[in-house]
Amino acid sequence: MTDARQRVGLSQAQLADKVGVDRRVVAHWERRSVTLKPEQMIALSAALGVTTDALLGLKPVKASGPTGRVRQVFEQVSRLPRKQQAKVVEFVEAFVERKAVAS
């Protein structure tokens, strides 16, 4: 679970807030093998963007899209008005294009 949490760029406290538990509970989950309630598994899978099967180790965790801080920033951008989102996209595209030309 630690890897999945870090991949999406959440601290233990942030994950705890999303799942509705205390940070110490998340720390305990990460240190020990524990049995979670079904609603906790569902909340964790939603917060981490993985399936419950992946949390249980039944299927590999598939990384898709941006991770970590980049994912957090793009989630914030997704809540901006469309016009501002377009400006962000324009800037990022120009930046990526410039980096591709410079390489």
N, C-alpha and C positions, 0 to 999 in steps of 0.2 A: 504494500500500500504506500510505503514511503516513496518509492520510485514514481508511482502514478501521481502522487500529490506534488512532488517536485517537478515532474514533467509539465504539469499545468500551472506551475508557478505559485502555488498556494503555501502559506505557512501553516503550521498546525493550528494556530488560532483562527486563521481564515477558514480552513476546512471545518473546524469545530463550529464556527458560526453558521456555515452553510448547512451543516448536518443537524444542528440544534443540540450540541453537547458541549461540555467543557473541554478546553484545550488538553487538560490532563487525560481525558478519556481517549482522545486521538493519540496522544503519546503512548498510552497503555496499549492501544490497538496495534501500534507500530512496533512495540517491543515484544509483545507476546502473541501467541496463537490464541485467539479468542473466538467465541461463538457470538455472532451478531444477530440481532432480531431482524426479521425480514424487512421491516420499515427502515432500519439502519442501513442495510445492504442497498436498498433502493436509493436512499438519500445519498449514500457514498458514491454509487455508480453515476448518479446524475451530477453530483458535484465534481467528480473526477473525469467525467466524459468517457467512461468505459462501461462495458456490460457487467452484469453481476457474474456471469461466467468467467470473465477476465479477473474479477476480484477474487473469485474462488480458485483461480489457477487452472480452470478447465479449458480455457482458450487463451491464446497469446493476446497480449495487449497490443492493439494496432495503433501506432501513432499516426494521427492524421491532422493535417493543418499545423498552424504555428503552436509552439509550446512556450511554457514559462512566461516571462515578462511580455514577450511579443503577443502572446495569446491574450493576456490581461489587457494590454493596450488596445488591441483590435476589438475586444469585447466592449471596452469603453467607447471606442469610435462607433460601434454599431448602435449605440444609444444616442448619438448625435443626430441633429436634423439632417435630412438627405443632402442638402446643399453643402453642409460642412463635411459630410462623409465624402462627397465628390472631391472636395479640395484636398482632403487627406490622401485619397487614392491618387489624385494627380501628382501630389508631392512624392509619394512613395514610388510611383511608376517612374518619375523623372530620376529619382535617386538610384533606383535599381538599374535603369538604363545607363546612367552615367557610370556606375560601378562596372557594368558589363563591358562598356567601351574601354574603360581604363585597364581592364584585366588583360 
